[in-house]
Every structure is written in structure tokens, then in C-alpha cells.
């Protein structure tokens, strides 16, 4: 229930940013992705402090959040140069792979 409420607030913030001409219409979805990714990181912190037995782990939620932030950022960078978008996605995937490998040791 909390995540649904936060997601609705994220949509309202993105709509207000568009209405105030801070972002254009093409950046509404990337802003929603970045803010939702930030919420996923906060949710991962909450889950790390209180893990449940049959629930998705905090590391998985953190990875999803970082990937959502990277996709939103890459979407924005695509307008500048598509190579920056590719570099950002690959950097985040590499960081997640390294973190997963170090976590298993």
C-alpha cells in the first residue's frame, strides 16, 4: 500500500514538473523511472533492516532500483548522445555484477 501511494506521489511530481515547464513531455517517463528507482533504493534499505523469509531480498530490490535509475538517466542522455546512454547502462550492469560477485564470497 505504501509503494502505491509513493508511486502516485511520483506521478504527481512528474506532472507538476511538466506543468511548470521544467521538463518537456519526453522526459516525464524518465523522471518517473528515476524517482521510482530512488524509492526502490529506500525500500531496499527498509527491507535490509527487517528481512522477511519469503520476500524479495534487499540486494535484489537495490539492483532493481539502480537499474531503473540507470534506464531513466540513459533515456535523458540519449538526447545528448546515444553512446553516453550505452555507457551508463553498461556501467550500472558492471557495478551490479561486481557487487553480486563480491556478495557471494
KEKE-3310 file (N, C-alpha, C; in steps of 0.2 Angstrom, whole numbers, plus 5000, padded with zeros to 4 digits):
npx = (5004:5010:5020:5012:5005:5017:5021:5010:5012:5025:5021:5013:5022:5030:5021:5019:5031:5032:5021:5026:5035:5048:5053:5051:5038:5044:5052:5045:5042:5055:5059:5049:5054:5067:5064:5056:5065:5073:5065:5064:5077:5076:5067:5074:5083:5074:5070:5082:5084:5074:5072:5061:5055:5050:5051:5056:5074:5084:5095:5092:5081:5088:5096:5086:5082:5093:5095:5083:5085:5096:5091:5082:5091:5098:5089:5087:5100:5101:5096:5107:5118:5119:5129:5133:5122:5122:5135:5132:5122:5129:5139:5132:5127:5139:5143:5133:5135:5148:5146:5137:5145:5155:5147:5144:5155)
npy = (4994:5006:5008:5010:5022:5030:5029:5036:5048:5051:5052:5063:5073:5072:5076:5089:5095:5095:5103:5115:5118:5114:5102:5093:5085:5073:5069:5065:5052:5046:5054:5049:5035:5037:5043:5032:5022:5028:5027:5013:5010:5016:5007:4995:4998:4998:4985:4978:4981:4974:4959:4948:4931:4924:4934:4946:4949:4962:4966:4962:4971:4983:4982:4982:4995:5003:4999:5005:5018:5020:5017:5027:5038:5035:5037:5050:5055:5050:5059:5068:5061:5045:5036:5039:5035:5021:5019:5022:5012:5001:5003:5003:4990:4983:4987:4981:4967:4966:4969:4958:4947:4949:4949:4935:4929)
npz = (5000:5004:4994:4982:4986:4986:4973:4966:4971:4965:4952:4952:4955:4944:4934:4939:4937:4923:4920:4925:4916:4918:4914:4898:4888:4884:4894:4905:4908:4910:4921:4930:4931:4937:4949:4954:4955:4965:4975:4976:4981:4993:4999:4998:5008:5019:5019:5021:5035:5041:5037:5028:5027:5015:5006:4993:4992:5000:4992:4979:4977:4978:4967:4957:4959:4956:4942:4937:4939:4931:4918:4917:4917:4906:4896:4897:4893:4880:4872:4871:4867:4861:4864:4877:4884:4882:4889:4902:4905:4904:4913:4925:4925:4926:4938:4946:4943:4949:4962:4965:4963:4973:4984:4985:4990)
capx = (5000:5014:5023:5007:5005:5023:5021:5006:5016:5030:5017:5011:5028:5032:5016:5020:5037:5030:5016:5030:5040:5055:5055:5047:5034:5048:5056:5041:5043:5062:5059:5046:5058:5072:5061:5054:5071:5076:5060:5066:5083:5074:5063:5079:5086:5069:5070:5088:5084:5069:5070:5056:5058:5048:5051:5062:5079:5086:5100:5088:5077:5093:5098:5081:5081:5099:5093:5078:5088:5101:5087:5079:5096:5100:5084:5089:5106:5100:5095:5113:5122:5117:5135:5133:5117:5125:5140:5128:5118:5134:5142:5127:5126:5145:5143:5129:5139:5154:5143:5134:5151:5158:5142:5144:5162)
capy = (5000:5012:5009:5013:5029:5034:5029:5041:5055:5052:5054:5070:5077:5072:5080:5096:5097:5096:5109:5121:5119:5112:5096:5093:5079:5067:5067:5063:5044:5045:5056:5044:5030:5039:5043:5026:5019:5030:5024:5006:5010:5017:5001:4991:4999:4996:4978:4976:4981:4969:4954:4943:4924:4923:4940:4948:4952:4969:4966:4962:4977:4988:4981:4984:5002:5006:4998:5009:5025:5020:5017:5034:5043:5034:5040:5058:5055:5048:5065:5071:5056:5038:5032:5041:5031:5014:5018:5022:5006:4996:5004:5000:4982:4980:4988:4976:4961:4966:4968:4951:4943:4951:4947:4928:4927)
capz = (5000:5004:4987:4978:4987:4984:4965:4964:4973:4960:4946:4953:4955:4937:4931:4941:4934:4916:4920:4927:4911:4920:4909:4892:4888:4883:4900:4910:4910:4913:4928:4934:4932:4941:4956:4957:4957:4971:4980:4977:4985:5000:5001:5000:5015:5024:5019:5024:5042:5043:5031:5029:5025:5008:5002:4989:4996:4999:4987:4973:4977:4977:4960:4953:4959:4952:4935:4935:4939:4925:4912:4916:4916:4899:4892:4896:4890:4873:4868:4870:4863:4862:4867:4884:4887:4882:4894:4908:4906:4905:4920:4931:4925:4928:4945:4949:4943:4953:4969:4966:4964:4980:4989:4986:4994)
cpx = (5004:5018:5018:5006:5011:5023:5016:5009:5021:5026:5015:5017:5030:5028:5017:5026:5036:5026:5020:5035:5047:5057:5050:5043:5038:5052:5052:5042:5050:5062:5055:5050:5064:5069:5058:5060:5074:5071:5062:5073:5081:5071:5068:5082:5081:5069:5076:5088:5079:5067:5065:5058:5056:5048:5057:5067:5081:5091:5097:5084:5082:5095:5093:5081:5087:5098:5088:5081:5093:5097:5084:5085:5098:5095:5085:5095:5106:5099:5102:5117:5121:5123:5135:5127:5119:5130:5137:5125:5124:5138:5138:5127:5133:5146:5139:5132:5145:5151:5140:5140:5154:5154:5142:5150:5161)
cpy = (5006:5013:5012:5020:5033:5034:5035:5048:5056:5054:5061:5075:5078:5077:5088:5099:5099:5102:5116:5122:5118:5106:5096:5086:5073:5065:5065:5056:5043:5048:5052:5038:5031:5039:5037:5022:5021:5027:5016:5005:5011:5011:4996:4992:4997:4988:4975:4976:4976:4964:4950:4936:4923:4929:4941:4951:4959:4970:4966:4968:4983:4988:4984:4992:5006:5005:5003:5016:5025:5021:5024:5039:5042:5037:5047:5059:5054:5054:5069:5067:5049:5034:5033:5036:5024:5014:5018:5015:5001:4997:5002:4993:4979:4981:4982:4969:4960:4965:4961:4946:4943:4948:4939:4925:4926)
cpz = (5000:4997:4982:4979:4985:4976:4963:4966:4967:4953:4946:4953:4948:4933:4933:4938:4926:4916:4922:4921:4913:4916:4903:4893:4888:4889:4906:4913:4913:4920:4933:4936:4937:4949:4959:4958:4963:4977:4982:4981:4992:5003:5002:5006:5020:5025:5022:5032:5045:5038:5033:5025:5017:5004:4998:4993:4995:4993:4980:4972:4975:4969:4955:4953:4955:4945:4933:4934:4933:4919:4911:4915:4909:4894:4891:4892:4882:4869:4867:4866:4865:4865:4875:4888:4887:4888:4901:4910:4908:4911:4926:4931:4927:4936:4949:4949:4948:4961:4970:4967:4971:4986:4991:4989:5001)
residu = (UNK:UNK:UNK:UNK:UNK:UNK:UNK:UNK:UNK:UNK:UNK:UNK:UNK:UNK:UNK:UNK:UNK:UNK:UNK:UNK:UNK:UNK:UNK:UNK:UNK:UNK:UNK:UNK:UNK:UNK:UNK:UNK:UNK:UNK:UNK:UNK:UNK:UNK:UNK:UNK:UNK:UNK:UNK:UNK:UNK:UNK:UNK:UNK:UNK:UNK:UNK:UNK:UNK:UNK:UNK:UNK:UNK:UNK:UNK:UNK:UNK:UNK:UNK:UNK:UNK:UNK:UNK:UNK:UNK:UNK:UNK:UNK:UNK:UNK:UNK:UNK:UNK:UNK:UNK:UNK:UNK:UNK:UNK:UNK:UNK:UNK:UNK:UNK:UNK:UNK:UNK:UNK:UNK:UNK:UNK:UNK:UNK:UNK:UNK:UNK:UNK:UNK:UNK:UNK:UNK)
# end
